[in-house]
Amino acid sequence: MPNPSGPRAGLRLMHVHAHPDDESSKGAASTAKYVAEGVDVHVATCTGGERGSILNPKMDRPEVLENITEIRRQEMERARDILGIRQDWLGFVDSGWPEGDPKPPLPEGCFALVPLEEAAAPLVRLIREFRPHVMTTYDERGGYPHPDHVKCHEISVEAFAAAGDPERYPELGEPWQVQKLYYHHSFNRPRMQAIHDAMLAHGLESPWAERLEQWDREPEWDARITTRVPCSDYFGVRDQALLAHATQIDPDGFWFAIPREVQIDVWPTEDFELVTSYVESELPEDDLFAGVTPDPVPDPA
């Protein structure tokens, strides 16, 4: 839980993610930093990850697959406790990753097929209850084109706009205007290239060589980054949160192939794009709360 005597006590941050484990693989170190400073951080998880693959060979067993929904909930609980955050499920069903050419239709009733206004409603309610000052989500491509990630982007943008409008969703609580909206840019090319080069310079094999060869995003995409949050002191907390998602994270896989010392030396930040702001802040930033102040303390008189 946040440090009540921390210098940022009174500030609130909401992350909106598609699946359990996304909160640990995207922005987890900056999350842990803000929690330590007293910020109240709330993660909204759109789906339960029910159709996700088991990506850790050590967990790829029939009894795990049979109970994947409950196991992923338990993993989320452990990660939540490690990060010191609040977390709520929005209650939608994982859409899965369609494979084939052409790709098959998405499963009936899945998150990606829910109409936008309906899908945004539980997030609007949560925003109005939690009253975050800052909110993060994925870019318009979803970070990568998983249908749930794209839908997560869509409902986040919709809810960010609607939560402060008294004429939208009037049955879902008192309006609340979030002050700043950011997109994650966790896997940007400059970061991957810098760490790749450092690995080779140390005589180590880079796990990102193939990814960099296949990189297909335009340079303009990474130029959209506006905000780099220094958070290397919390890379260890991030890694523990990742390991809590044992069905998704192979401890012997690429997530942990890069020594933490190399990461700290080469790229000690997590990176974001400021999309909308109702406060003044000077770009580039090093803080998601630049220009934001806590709510005023009521006068007891």
Secondary structure as the mmCIF struct_conf table of DSSP 4:
data_model
#
loop_
_struct_conf.conf_type_id
_struct_conf.id
_struct_conf.beg_label_comp_id
_struct_conf.beg_label_asym_id
_struct_conf.beg_label_seq_id
_struct_conf.end_label_comp_id
_struct_conf.end_label_asym_id
_struct_conf.end_label_seq_id
TURN_TY1_P TURN_TY1_P1 PRO A 4 SER A 5
BEND BEND1 GLY A 6 GLY A 6
TURN_TY1_P TURN_TY1_P2 PRO A 7 GLY A 10
STRN STRN1 ARG A 12 HIS A 17
BEND BEND2 ALA A 18 HIS A 19
TURN_TY1_P TURN_TY1_P3 PRO A 20 ASP A 21
HELX_RH_AL_P HELX_RH_AL_P1 ASP A 22 SER A 25
BEND BEND3 LYS A 26 GLY A 27
HELX_RH_AL_P HELX_RH_AL_P2 ALA A 28 ALA A 36
TURN_TY1_P TURN_TY1_P4 GLU A 37 GLY A 38
STRN STRN2 ASP A 40 THR A 47
TURN_TY1_P TURN_TY1_P5 GLU A 50 ARG A 51
HELX_RH_3T_P HELX_RH_3T_P1 PRO A 57 MET A 59
HELX_RH_AL_P HELX_RH_AL_P3 PRO A 62 GLU A 66
TURN_TY1_P TURN_TY1_P6 ASN A 67 ASN A 67
HELX_RH_AL_P HELX_RH_AL_P4 ILE A 68 LEU A 83
TURN_TY1_P TURN_TY1_P7 GLY A 84 GLY A 84
STRN STRN3 ARG A 86 PHE A 92
HELX_LH_PP_P HELX_LH_PP_P1 VAL A 93 ASP A 94
BEND BEND4 GLY A 100 PRO A 102
HELX_LH_PP_P HELX_LH_PP_P2 LYS A 103 PRO A 107
TURN_TY1_P TURN_TY1_P8 GLU A 108 GLY A 109
HELX_RH_3T_P HELX_RH_3T_P2 PHE A 111 LEU A 113
BEND BEND5 VAL A 114 VAL A 114
HELX_RH_AL_P HELX_RH_AL_P5 LEU A 116 PHE A 130
BEND BEND6 HIS A 133 HIS A 133
STRN STRN4 VAL A 134 THR A 137
TURN_TY1_P TURN_TY1_P9 GLU A 140 ARG A 141
BEND BEND7 GLY A 143 TYR A 144
HELX_RH_AL_P HELX_RH_AL_P6 PRO A 147 ALA A 162
TURN_TY1_P TURN_TY1_P10 ALA A 163 GLY A 164
TURN_TY1_P TURN_TY1_P11 PRO A 166 GLU A 167
BEND BEND8 ARG A 168 TYR A 169
HELX_RH_3T_P HELX_RH_3T_P3 PRO A 170 LEU A 172
BEND BEND9 GLU A 174 GLU A 174
BEND BEND10 GLN A 179 GLN A 179
STRN STRN5 LYS A 180 HIS A 184
TURN_TY1_P TURN_TY1_P12 SER A 186 PHE A 187
HELX_RH_AL_P HELX_RH_AL_P7 ARG A 189 ALA A 201
TURN_TY1_P TURN_TY1_P13 HIS A 202 GLY A 203
TURN_TY1_P TURN_TY1_P14 PRO A 207 TRP A 208
HELX_RH_AL_P HELX_RH_AL_P8 ALA A 209 GLU A 213
TURN_TY1_P TURN_TY1_P15 GLN A 214 GLN A 214
HELX_RH_AL_P HELX_RH_AL_P9 PRO A 219 ASP A 222
TURN_TY1_P TURN_TY1_P16 ALA A 223 ARG A 224
STRN STRN6 THR A 227 PRO A 230
HELX_RH_3T_P HELX_RH_3T_P4 SER A 232 TYR A 234
HELX_RH_AL_P HELX_RH_AL_P10 PHE A 235 ALA A 244
TURN_TY1_P TURN_TY1_P17 ALA A 246 GLN A 248
TURN_TY1_P TURN_TY1_P18 PRO A 251 ASP A 252
BEND BEND11 GLY A 253 GLY A 253
HELX_RH_3T_P HELX_RH_3T_P5 PHE A 254 PHE A 256
BEND BEND12 ALA A 257 ILE A 258
HELX_RH_AL_P HELX_RH_AL_P11 ARG A 260 VAL A 266
STRN STRN7 THR A 269 SER A 277
BEND BEND13 TYR A 278 VAL A 279
HELX_LH_PP_P HELX_LH_PP_P3 GLU A 282 GLU A 282
BEND BEND14 LEU A 283 PRO A 284
STRN STRN8 GLU A 285 GLU A 285
BEND BEND15 ASP A 286 ASP A 286
TURN_TY1_P TURN_TY1_P19 LEU A 288 GLY A 291
HELX_LH_PP_P HELX_LH_PP_P4 PRO A 294 ASP A 299
#
